[in-house]
Amino acid sequence: MTQPACAYADAGVNLDEADQAKLRMRDAIRSTLGPEALGAMGGFGGLFAIGGLGLRDPVLVSSIDGVGTKLKIAFALNRHESVGKDLVAHCVNDILVCGARPLFFLDYLALGAIDGDQAVAVVRGVAEGCREARCALIGGETAAMPGFYAPGEYDLAGTIVGVVERDRIISGQAIRADDVAIGFPSLGLHTNGYSLARHVFERDDVSATPPELGRSLGDELLLPHRCYLDDVTPLLEAGLVAGMAHITGGGLVDNTPRVLPDGLGADFDATQWDVLPIFRLIQRRGDIAWDEMARVFNLGIGFVVFTHPEQLERALALAGPAGARVIGSVRAWDGSQSGTPRVRVEGLA
């Protein structure tokens, strides 16, 4: 008797499920595409025409990132659309620091086995983030990798490409001593510090509602990564930005020096913004030093814009509706001051 031939599905890769999932993703993906996106969906490469953007001297700006172990919270709650939006927001903010606006995005989703509902939810979240950022989702990869990921788990990463006129690139080199730091509030952890947060809450029920949060722990930890594109664009258009920092892993302490010119440091006063309850809960439950907290989490500030003092009033008028406020200032720093860090975050207690 002839034995049946072995099929790919026997190795854990269901091609039919993958094909159906891709068909279900199409409407969400198409909703992000404008006339600059060329070619048919499903091609080997995504095409995007920049000739019609009306730019004089365009410079492309790119970035790549992931969502980190925030995915573990999504797995635990079986909620997957929000992490796709998180991915896009993180990448948009990274290129926004250079003054760039997004053009197109590519995502990478790798799963142990194709779960159509799960994969579609993730990609729909990516597409929603792209629509909100006016960014085309022109390509991606959905990879089934049986045996590589635990059942029900996946990894997610994305690449963004944006554009800025060469003479409007924001490098931070315009920042000078006595400039003012304007902070834009975060919604929560965004996509950083989850390994420490999960360690602190490893014995907790994510469906429980700690009194200080007013929502379940799971809901709190899945709060979205805020996209600052629309908040910051008016300041860029008005020429009020000397430099910017996206406050991701490393907090204010490690991200701000990435844009400060040599010879400058910064002081931040945490009494000038709301250190969100989730951070105080993590600090207390984990008995974590505030200096360590300031190097791991955003602590309630997700994006910083540096502006000159004479421009502050105009900058705040534009940024105020987004909840922005003055949180610090720039000072001279040459590295020789014994015991004085380049970036200080004071008022944490």
N, C-alpha and C positions, 0 to 999 in steps of 0.2 A: 504494500500500500504506500502510495507516495505521500510523504510528509509535506505539510504546507510550508511554503517558503517564509523565511523570516522577513518581517516588515520593519520599517523605521519606527513605527509605533511601539513595537516590542522593546525597543531600546529607550523608550520614554519620550519620543518626539512625535507628536500628533500633528501631521501636516494639515489635515482637514480642519482641525480646531484653529490652527494658526491662520489658515486662509480665511476662515470665517471671521476671526477677530480683526484681521486687516480690513475686510470689507466693512465691518461695523465702525472702524475708525475713520473711514474716508470722509464722511460729512463733516466731522469735527476738524479734520486736517484742512479740507477745502475751505472751510470758513475763515482760515487765516491767510489765504492767498490773495494777492493783488495782481495787477497786470505785470509786475516786475518778475513774478515767479513764472518761469518758462518750462515747457515740457510736460509730459504726462506724469501722474503719480505712479510710483512703483518703479521708476527708472533706476539705473545704476548710480546716477548722480543727480543732485539737485541743481537747478539752474536759476540764477537770479541776475537780472540785468540792472546795472547801476547807471547806465548812460543817460537814462531819462530822469534822473533825480535832480538835475539842475545845479549840480555842485561844481565849483570852480577848481578846487584842488583837493579832491577827496582822499582821506586816509582811512583804511579799514582797521577796525579794532576788534579783536577776538578774545574770547575767554572760554574756559571749560570748567565745569564743576559738577558736583553731585549733591545728594541730599543727606548723605551720611547715615548715622544710625537712627535718625528720626524715622527711617523706614520701619524700624522695629515696632514703633508705636502704631504705625499704619497696619502692620501685620496683626498686632494684638487686637486692634479694633475692627479689622477688616474694612478699613476706609482708605481709599486709594486715590481719589481725584485730587485731594489737596496737595499731595506731595509733588504731583506734576506741575501745579502752579508754583509751588515753592522753588522748584528747579529753575523755572524761567525767571522768576523774580530775582533770585540770587545772581543769575548770570547778567540780567539787564542792569542791576545795580553795579556790578563789577565794571562794565564798560562805561556806564554813566559817569563814573569817577573821572574818566578821561574826557568827558564832554560829548560822548558819542550817543547817538540814538540807534536803536536796534534795527537791523534789516531782516535777518533770517536766523533760524534756529534749527538745530538737528538734535534728536534725542536718541539715546541708547538704552534699551530695556532688555535685561537678561533675566530669564526665569529658569527654575528647575524644570518646570513643565508648563506648557501653555494653558493657562486658565483664561478663557476668552473674556469673561466678565471682568476679571481683575486687570488684564492687559488693556482692555478698552477703557476702563475707568482711569487708569494712569495716563494714557495718551489723550483722553478727553481733557484731563486736567492740564496737561502740557499745552493743548490747543487753546484752552480758555486763557491761560497765562499769556500766550502769544497774541491772542486777539486783543487783550487789554493793553498790551505793550505795542500794538500795531506792528507786529513782527510775524513774518511768514514762517510757518513750519514746513520747510521744503524737503526734509529728508529724515530718515531715522532707521533704526535697526531694532527688530524684536527677535531676540536669540533664545532658543530653547536649549538649555544646557543641563540635561538630566544628570543627577549625581553631584553636581557642582553646588547647587543651592538646596537648602532644606525645603520640603514641601510647603507651598504657600508663600515662599519668600522670593525676592528678586533684588536686583540692583538697578539703579537708575542714574544716568549721567546725561549731560547735555553740553552742546557747544553753541555759542552765539557769535554772530558777526554783525558789527554795527559800523557806522561811518561818522566821521567828523571832518569838517574843513581843517586843513593843516594849520591855518592861522588861528583856529579856535580850540586847539587841543589844550586841555587843562592838565598840566603836569605837576602842579604844586610849586613850581619855581617862583611864582608870583607872590607866594606867602611871605610875609615879613613880620618882624617882631611887633607886638602889640595888636596884631590882627585878632579878630574876634571869631570864636567857634560857635556856630549855630547848630544845635542838635535836633534831629528829627526823630520822633519817638518810634520805638519798635512796638510790635504787637505781642511779643513773647520771646522765646528762644530763637525764633526764626529757623535756621538750619544748622546751628552750631552749639556745641557743648552737650549733646545728647548722651554721649558715653558716660559723662560724669553724672548727668541727671538720672539716667537709668540706673547707675550704680547706687545713687542715693535712694531711689524709690523702688529698688529691686524686689522688696517684700510687699509693696503696696498694691492694692486693687485699683487699676486705672479707672474703674467705673465709680469709685468713691469720690465724694465732693469735700475736699478740705475747706473748712469755713472761710479761710482767708482768700480763697480763689473765687468762690461763688459759682463755680462750674466744676465738672468732673476733672480729675487729674488728666485723663486721656484727652478730653476736649482742650484743656489748657496746653498740653504738649503738642497738639496738632494745630494750634493757631497758625495762620499762614505767615510766610515770610513776606513782609511788606515790600512792594515795588515802589521806588521813590521817583520814577521817571517823571510823572506828571507834577509831583511836588517841587522838583528841582529845576525842571525846564524853564519856568518863568525867570528864575535867577540867572540861568545861563544866557537866556535871550537878552536880559537887561545888562549883561556884562558885569555882574556883581560877585562872581566867583573867582577867588584866588587859588583855591584848591579844595579837594573833597576826599573823603575816606568812607568806604563802606565798612561798617563795624560788624565783622564776622568773627570767626574763631580767632582768639587773641585779644578781643575786646578793644577798648580805646587805647590800651597800653601798647599793643603790638601793631595795630593797624594804622594809627595816626602817623608814626614815624615813616611809613612807606611813602608818604606824600610831603613830608616836611623837608625843606632844603637843609643842607648842612649848616650847622651853627644855630639851629632853632630847635626848641622844645615846646611843650604845651602843658598847661595846667587845666584840669577839669574839676568842677565843683558839683558833686553828686547831689547836693541839696537843692540844686536848681532844676532838677527834673524828677519825675516819679520813678524811683527804682521799683519795678513791678513786683507785686506780691509773690510771684512764682520764684523770683530770684532770692527774696528774703526767706522763703520756705526752704529752698535748696540749701542756702547757707546755714540755716539753723538746724535742719535735719541732718545735714552732712557734717556739721561742725567744721566748716570750711573757712579759712582765713579770707577776709575781704580782698586782700591783695591777690590771692589766687582766683577768687571770683571775677575780679576785674581783668584777669588775663585769659579767662575761659569764655565768659558770657558778654553779651552787649549791655546787660543791666538796664535796659529800657531805652537805649539810644542806638538806632539802627543805621544812621547816616549822619555825617558831619560835613558842613560847608564852612570854609574859612572865607571871611570877607574883611575888607579894610574898614577901620572904624568910621571913616567918613561916609561909607556906603551902608552902614548898619541899619539905619532907619528905613531905607528903601528895601533892603533885603528882608527885614522882619515884616514889612507890610505885605510882601509877596509870599513869604514862607509861613506867616502866622496862621493862615487858615489850615495848614497841614499840621498844626500843633507844635511847630518849631519854636525854639527859644534859645537864648544865649546860655551856653553851658561852660564856657571857658575862654582862654586867650592864649596867644603865642608869646613866648619869651626867648631871649637869647640863651643858647646852651652850646658849649663847646666840648663837653665831655670831660672837662678837667675838674668840675665841681665834685668834690668828694662826697659820696653818698646821695647825690642829687640825680634821680633818674631823668631821662629825657622827657618822659611823659608821666605826669602825676595825676592820680584820680583821688581827690580828697573828699571828705564829707560822707564816707561810707561807714555806717555803723548800724 
